């Protein structure tokens, strides 16, 4: 059995645009807190955004802050398990989805591997990541980053 890891802070982006997307994201937020050695610390509001590099209906998005003892790849595997449980299929790159969970940040770790790149390589190009992240962790997002995505359609839901 692997030795326990010192818990770290991780941020996960959530999105869905098929089926009851709002319910899927809300359920995924609850499910994140049930992962082994993991606690949900904070979750952003829900946001509606137009697809970016994708198609289909608008997305429902959020970002969650976790405290986890899972190693980065173990956390990624757990996130993919939640996606599968929600009916996620991958017929083509950026296909519409019932649930998408992206590991954005894992403490201060920098990683560039085929299975996992940290920080997430496209997070700074996506309003649907930066706005919810800025809501719960403002120090993680700069004004310049927010300005760079200001033209992307996104709205905070009540």
C-alpha positions as CSV (number, residue, x, y, z in Angstrom):
1,X,0.0,0.0,0.0
2,X,1.3,3.5,-0.9
3,X,2.3,5.7,1.9
4,X,0.0,8.6,2.8
5,X,0.8,11.9,1.1
6,X,0.8,15.2,2.7
7,X,-2.5,16.9,1.6
8,X,-2.2,19.6,-1.1
9,X,-4.6,22.1,-2.6
10,X,-5.9,21.3,-6.1
11,X,-8.4,23.1,-8.3
12,X,-10.7,21.3,-10.7
13,X,-12.8,22.8,-13.5
14,X,-16.2,21.3,-14.0
15,X,-18.4,21.6,-17.1
16,X,-21.3,19.9,-18.9
17,X,-23.5,20.6,-21.9
18,X,-25.5,17.5,-22.5
19,X,-28.6,16.3,-20.6
20,X,-29.3,18.2,-17.3
21,X,-26.0,19.9,-17.3
22,X,-26.7,22.0,-14.2
23,X,-27.7,18.9,-12.2
24,X,-24.6,17.0,-13.5
25,X,-22.2,19.8,-12.3
26,X,-24.0,20.1,-9.0
27,X,-23.8,16.3,-8.4
28,X,-20.1,16.3,-9.5
29,X,-19.4,19.0,-6.9
30,X,-20.9,16.8,-4.2
31,X,-19.0,13.7,-5.5
32,X,-15.6,15.5,-5.4
33,X,-15.9,15.6,-1.6
34,X,-16.4,11.8,-1.5
35,X,-13.2,11.0,-3.3
36,X,-10.6,9.1,-1.0
37,X,-8.4,11.4,1.0
38,X,-10.2,14.4,-0.5
39,X,-12.2,17.3,1.0
40,X,-14.1,19.9,-1.0
41,X,-13.1,23.2,0.4
42,X,-14.9,25.7,-1.9
43,X,-16.9,25.8,-5.0
44,X,-17.6,28.7,-7.3
45,X,-21.0,29.8,-8.5
46,X,-22.3,28.1,-11.6
47,X,-21.7,29.9,-14.9
48,X,-23.2,29.5,-18.4
49,X,-20.7,29.7,-21.3
50,X,-20.7,29.3,-25.0
51,X,-18.7,26.3,-26.2
52,X,-15.0,27.1,-26.9
53,X,-13.3,24.8,-29.4
54,X,-16.4,22.6,-29.1
55,X,-20.0,22.4,-30.3
56,X,-23.5,21.8,-28.9
57,X,-25.5,23.7,-26.3
58,X,-24.1,26.2,-23.8
59,X,-22.0,24.7,-21.0
60,X,-22.6,24.9,-17.3
61,X,-19.3,25.5,-15.5
62,X,-17.8,25.8,-12.1
63,X,-14.4,25.5,-10.3
64,X,-13.8,23.6,-7.1
65,X,-11.0,23.9,-4.6
66,X,-10.0,20.6,-3.0
67,X,-7.7,19.5,-0.3
68,X,-6.4,16.0,-1.3
69,X,-3.9,13.4,-0.3
70,X,-4.2,11.7,-3.7
71,X,-1.1,11.9,-6.0
72,X,-1.8,13.9,-9.2
73,X,-2.3,10.9,-11.4
74,X,-4.5,9.2,-8.8
75,X,-6.6,12.3,-8.6
76,X,-6.9,12.5,-12.4
77,X,-8.0,8.8,-12.5
78,X,-10.6,9.5,-9.8
79,X,-11.9,12.5,-11.8
80,X,-12.1,10.4,-14.9
81,X,-14.1,7.8,-12.9
82,X,-16.6,10.5,-12.0
83,X,-16.9,11.5,-15.6
84,X,-17.5,7.8,-16.6
85,X,-20.1,7.4,-13.9
86,X,-21.9,10.5,-15.3
87,X,-22.0,8.9,-18.8
88,X,-19.1,10.7,-20.3
89,X,-18.2,9.5,-23.8
90,X,-15.3,10.6,-25.9
91,X,-16.3,10.1,-29.6
92,X,-14.0,12.9,-30.7
93,X,-11.8,15.6,-29.2
94,X,-13.9,18.4,-27.6
95,X,-17.2,16.6,-28.2
96,X,-20.2,17.8,-26.2
97,X,-20.2,16.1,-22.8
98,X,-22.4,15.0,-19.9
99,X,-19.5,15.9,-17.6
100,X,-16.0,17.2,-18.0
101,X,-13.6,17.4,-15.0
102,X,-10.2,19.1,-15.6
103,X,-7.4,19.2,-13.1
104,X,-6.2,22.8,-13.3
105,X,-3.7,23.2,-10.5
106,X,-2.1,20.7,-8.1
107,X,-0.4,22.9,-5.4
108,X,2.5,24.5,-7.2
109,X,3.4,21.4,-9.2
110,X,4.5,21.8,-12.8
111,X,4.2,18.7,-14.9
112,X,4.3,18.0,-18.7
113,X,3.5,14.4,-19.5
114,X,1.3,12.8,-22.2
115,X,-1.5,12.0,-19.6
116,X,-1.3,15.1,-17.5
117,X,0.0,18.7,-17.9
118,X,0.0,21.0,-14.9
119,X,-1.0,23.8,-14.7
120,X,-3.7,22.9,-17.2
121,X,-2.3,24.1,-20.6
122,X,-5.3,26.0,-21.8
123,X,-6.8,27.4,-18.6
124,X,-5.5,30.9,-19.2
125,X,-7.4,31.0,-22.5
126,X,-10.8,30.2,-21.1
127,X,-13.2,32.6,-19.4
128,X,-15.2,29.6,-18.2
129,X,-12.2,28.6,-16.1
130,X,-10.7,31.9,-15.1
131,X,-13.9,33.6,-13.9
132,X,-15.0,30.8,-11.5
133,X,-11.4,30.4,-10.4
134,X,-11.1,34.1,-9.7
135,X,-14.3,33.9,-7.6
136,X,-12.9,31.4,-5.1
137,X,-9.1,32.0,-5.5
138,X,-8.6,35.6,-6.7
139,X,-4.8,35.4,-6.1
140,X,-4.6,32.6,-8.8
141,X,-5.9,34.9,-11.6
142,X,-4.4,38.1,-12.8
143,X,-6.3,41.1,-14.2
144,X,-4.4,40.6,-17.5
145,X,-5.6,37.0,-17.8
146,X,-9.2,38.2,-17.2
147,X,-8.8,40.9,-19.8
148,X,-7.5,38.4,-22.3
149,X,-10.8,36.4,-22.2
150,X,-13.2,39.3,-21.8
151,X,-14.6,38.8,-25.3
152,X,-15.8,35.2,-24.4
153,X,-19.5,34.8,-23.7
154,X,-20.1,33.8,-20.1
155,X,-22.6,34.7,-17.4
156,X,-22.9,33.8,-13.7
157,X,-26.0,32.0,-12.8
158,X,-28.1,32.8,-9.7
